[in-house]
């Protein structure tokens, strides 16, 4: 499902990563609200070993799995929120996150939090249009 288009204006700061200022969606779509995913291996339920980049890749694969179960894929995402234990990981997370997506990127917020489930380094939730 293609998104209608990204909203881009010079009257607000330009995106500093792989996200859009806003996404306009078709009026006939249905929204799918994805719960936050951390880097748990679906087969074992254990947090994967590895740095924030490895964890981000697993989170994105987990989101892909949920979206596939709904009959869609990552291109349906219109909004995500990234939760980081350390905002210093922003660039590393952006690099992996961008490798899973293509323009127009979803609208997005990124925040640093005190702690995440299972002491994960990153959690991502999302809203998709299906």
C-alpha positions as CSV (number, residue, x, y, z in Angstrom):
1,X,0.0,0.0,0.0
2,X,1.5,3.3,-1.1
3,X,1.3,6.3,1.2
4,X,-0.2,9.4,-0.4
5,X,2.8,11.6,0.3
6,X,5.1,13.2,2.7
7,X,4.4,16.7,3.9
8,X,7.6,18.9,3.7
9,X,7.8,22.6,4.7
10,X,10.5,25.1,5.3
11,X,8.3,26.5,8.1
12,X,9.5,23.8,10.4
13,X,12.9,22.3,10.9
14,X,14.0,19.7,8.3
15,X,14.2,16.1,9.3
16,X,17.6,15.2,10.8
17,X,17.2,11.5,10.1
18,X,15.2,8.9,8.2
19,X,11.7,10.4,8.9
20,X,9.2,12.8,7.4
21,X,7.9,15.9,9.0
22,X,4.4,14.5,8.4
23,X,2.7,11.8,6.3
24,X,-0.7,12.3,4.7
25,X,-2.7,9.2,4.3
26,X,-5.6,8.3,2.0
27,X,-9.0,8.8,3.7
28,X,-10.1,5.1,3.1
29,X,-7.3,3.4,5.0
30,X,-7.4,1.4,8.3
31,X,-4.9,2.0,11.0
32,X,-2.9,-0.7,12.7
33,X,-1.4,0.2,16.0
34,X,1.8,-1.7,16.7
35,X,2.9,-2.3,20.3
36,X,6.5,-1.5,21.1
37,X,9.0,-4.2,20.2
38,X,12.3,-4.8,21.9
39,X,15.0,-7.1,20.5
40,X,13.5,-10.4,21.7
41,X,14.2,-13.5,19.6
42,X,10.7,-14.7,18.7
43,X,11.8,-18.4,18.9
44,X,13.3,-18.1,22.4
45,X,11.8,-15.0,24.0
46,X,15.3,-14.0,25.1
47,X,16.9,-10.6,24.4
48,X,19.4,-11.1,21.6
49,X,23.1,-10.5,22.3
50,X,24.7,-7.6,20.6
51,X,25.0,-3.8,20.5
52,X,22.3,-1.3,19.8
53,X,22.7,-1.8,16.1
54,X,22.0,-5.5,16.4
55,X,19.1,-4.9,18.7
56,X,17.6,-2.3,16.3
57,X,17.8,-4.8,13.4
58,X,16.0,-7.4,15.6
59,X,13.4,-4.8,16.6
60,X,12.8,-4.0,12.9
61,X,12.5,-7.7,12.0
62,X,10.0,-8.1,14.9
63,X,7.9,-5.2,13.5
64,X,8.1,-6.8,10.0
65,X,6.7,-10.0,11.5
66,X,3.7,-8.2,13.1
67,X,3.0,-6.3,9.9
68,X,3.3,-9.5,7.8
69,X,0.7,-11.1,10.1
70,X,-1.6,-8.2,9.2
71,X,-0.9,-8.7,5.5
72,X,1.4,-5.8,5.0
73,X,5.0,-4.6,5.4
74,X,7.2,-1.8,6.7
75,X,6.1,0.5,3.9
76,X,2.7,0.8,5.6
77,X,4.3,2.6,8.6
78,X,3.1,6.2,8.9
79,X,4.4,6.9,12.4
80,X,7.0,5.4,14.8
81,X,8.3,6.3,18.2
82,X,11.8,5.1,19.1
83,X,12.7,4.8,22.8
84,X,16.4,4.7,23.6
85,X,18.2,4.0,26.9
86,X,21.0,6.3,25.6
87,X,20.3,9.1,23.1
88,X,24.0,8.8,22.2
89,X,22.9,5.8,20.2
90,X,20.8,8.0,17.9
91,X,23.1,7.8,14.9
92,X,23.6,4.1,15.1
93,X,19.9,3.4,15.4
94,X,19.2,5.8,12.5
95,X,21.6,3.9,10.3
96,X,19.9,0.5,10.9
97,X,16.4,2.0,10.9
98,X,16.9,3.6,7.5
99,X,18.2,0.4,6.0
100,X,14.8,-1.2,6.6
101,X,12.8,1.6,5.2
102,X,12.5,3.7,2.1
103,X,11.1,7.2,1.4
104,X,8.7,8.6,2.3
105,X,9.9,7.7,5.7
106,X,7.3,7.5,8.5
107,X,6.8,10.5,10.8
108,X,8.8,9.8,14.0
109,X,9.7,10.8,17.5
110,X,12.8,9.6,19.4
111,X,13.1,9.9,23.1
112,X,15.5,8.8,25.8
113,X,14.0,6.8,28.6
114,X,15.3,5.6,32.0
115,X,14.8,1.9,31.3
116,X,13.2,-0.5,28.8
117,X,11.8,-4.0,29.3
118,X,14.5,-6.7,29.7
119,X,17.1,-3.8,29.9
120,X,16.9,-3.5,26.1
121,X,18.8,-0.6,24.5
122,X,16.0,0.3,22.0
123,X,12.2,-0.1,21.6
124,X,10.1,0.9,18.6
125,X,6.4,1.2,18.3
126,X,4.4,2.3,15.3
127,X,1.2,3.1,13.5
128,X,0.6,1.6,10.0
129,X,-2.0,2.3,7.4
130,X,-3.4,-0.9,5.9
